[in-house]
Amino acid sequence: MNKEKIDLIENLKKEDREFCQLMKEHEEFEEKLNEFNKLKFLTPDQEIEKKKIQKLKLKGKDRMAEIIRAYKSKKNNQ
């Protein structure tokens, strides 16, 4: 990740509560998925939970991308 993008994310984490919350959730989902990936086999319930977490993580990532686009657009219009 380049410095400009890192700075942008850091600014958003400070300025935008929703973005900050989404980042925390994203990290938590990543940790949970890593735990599932360490297992050799998943039970059917674990498989369902893993898929659910993957979908939530993707949904959050999409929302963060929307926030970043809006933030960039706002900055460019100033």
N, C-alpha and C positions, 0 to 999 in steps of 0.2 A: 504494500500500500504506500502510495507516495505521500510526501509531507503535507501537501495541500489537502488531500482527503482526510488525513489524520487530524489536521487542524480543524477542518470542517466538522468532523464527528465530535471532537472535543468541545467545540463551541456549542454544537447542538445539545450535547449532554448537559451543559451548564444552563442553556437558555430555554430548552424545551422539555417540560416534564414528561410528556408522552414519549418522546424519543428516548429519554433517559430510562423510563420504565421498560420500553421495548428492548433496549440494549441489555438490561438486567435479565429480562425474561429470555432473550436470545442466548445469553451465556448459560443460564440455568438449563435451558433445553439442550444445549450442546453438551453439558456435563452429563445429563441423564442419558442422552443418546450414546455418549462414550461408554457409559456403564453397560448399556445393552450390547454394544459392540464387543465388549470384553467377554461376554458369555458365549460359550460354544453353541448352545442351543437355547432357543426361546420357547417358552410355553405359549399356547395360543393367546392367553391373556396378555403376556408380555409383548407378543407380536402386535396385538391390537393397540396397546399402550404406546409402543414405539412408533407406529404409523400415526397415531393421534399427535404425538409430540412433533413428529416431522412436519405434519400439516400446520400445526400451530407456529412452529419455527418459521416455516415458509411464509405464512400469513403475516407474521411480525416483520419479517425481512422485507416483504413487499410494502408494508406500511412505512417502514423506515426509509425505503427508497422514495416513496411519495413525499415524505417530509423533507428529505434532502433536495429533491427537485424543486419543491416549493420554496425552500430556503435559498437555493441558488438563484431562482427566478426573482425572488424578492431583493436579493443583494444586487443583481444585475440591473434592476429597475430603479435603484436608488441613485 
